[in-house]
Amino acid sequence: MPIYALVDGNSFYASCQIAFNPSLKDRPVVVLSNNDGCVVAANQHAKLLDKHLKKPFGKGGYHAATPNSIMFQPYFKVAPLLKRFNTEIFSSNYELYGDMSQRMHRITSEFASRQEIYSIDESFLDLSEFRHQDLSQHAEKIKQRVQQWIGIPVAVGIGSSKTLAKLANHLAKKQQSGILDLTALCEHTKDALFKQVKVGAIWGIGKQTAKQLESHKILTAYDLKKSNLKTIRKQLSVNVERTVLELNGQACLEFTDNLHERPDKQQIISSRSFGQLVEEFEEMRQAVTSYTSVASEKLRQQNSVCKMLTLSITTPAFREDVRQYHNQISIPLIYPTDNTLLLSKVAVHALKQIWQQGYHYLKASIGLSQISHKGDLQIDLFAPDPKFSGNPKADKLMHVLDQVNKNLGKGSLQVASSGLQQPTWKMNRNLMSPRYTTRWDELLRVRS
């Protein structure tokens, strides 16, 4: 029987901000989504403000989907409430969060021979080799190391399947220690804990599946654990059947060891909503070039090339005062490439074909597909010379581009057609903190 642990950063985005400003530890902290739209992260102090959402505060009330939670509320609606309780508010700082995530995963990987990175703030560890040790003590070492090295608090859940480890992590967050080892508990104690967990909170059980289970009087994790396998498979699906088996300690979900490398992406998308609606072609061209640069860099990071580029542009779908337009085009490439210059030219060519003047655009998206591993290029006798594909000089240029941006910060060196000045279409991030770990000019200064 395997033993897995799920290590999860508590309120990760907010914790990243607090790590560089410890004075915020006892204050409400929230992080906003793209263009400072909605609350997407909140620390425990901010979540305590949920009780003040029972009565609408501000014009229009709160988001109907989450009437009693600060999470995912439109910022403009909850801003007065947040300010009333002296909440520290941040725009999303993805560069900081991504770097802190890599640091956290590297630290936790040292505590197991196998690691599966599940998300930006979660990873599974295979602790089977430590089964004869005190796993709670091992988990405590993980917590202390991460807290000491990067200042991020984590919770650790341990179980004999990935679903149980995930469930243990959910329960661990409600305990002061932040650790729960289900493998050390008797069945009676585990069942008592499972009765406290609603079925919709189980990993892999979506909203619609939860409603179906509830209609069959399966309301908690305990109810699902004790349910009839044949009935579950017949009335629901084999995936829910696997979840039942996992809750009973039978590991059905494969452990993907990506400690040293992750599987290559088969599609890469770079997409953002604009800070302001775009009306002019030149502004859209700059945005499309910028997004293509981001996508092609990700392509090179996994040593891949693509043979298809897809561009889509759209107006705001939910605004009745704006004329609606949406279009998409895919352009195949003669030779697979990872070259930013070539892909940018293709993207601008695609934009010229679908651009319509007179509309107010909200979003553009670049997608790279038909991705394969970069290797020797097979030349087509009747095709044009592959100036940007398989060319040593072009590859060297891209390597220099990536190295400069890695050493000096993203965007330090870029394609001129993406704009040399701060464009109006850039995301609104008016409350963004410094990128403490990836920018030399934004390093934290400590005064003696």
Secondary structure, DSSP 8 states (H G I E B T S, - for coil): ---EEEEEETTHHHHHHHHT-GGGTTS-EEEE-GGG-BEEEE-HHHHGGGGGGSS--STT-S-TTSTT-STT-BHHHHHHHHHHTT-EEE---HHHHHHHHHHHHHHHHTT-S-EEEEETTEEEEE-GGGTTS-HHHHHHHHHHHHHHHH---EEEEEESSHHHHHHHHHHHTTSTT-EEEGGGS-HHHHHHHHTTSBGGGSTT--HHHHHHHHHTT--BHHHHHTS-HHHHHHHT-HHHHHHHHHHTT---S-----SS-----S-EEEEEEEEEEE-SHHHHHHHHHHHHHHHHHHHHHTTEEEEEEEEEEE--TT-TTS---EEEEEEEEEEEE--HHHHHHHHHHHHHHH--TT--EEEEEEEEES-EE-------TTS---SSSS-HHHHHHHHHHHHHHHHH-TTSS--GGG-SS--TTS---TT----TTT-GGG------
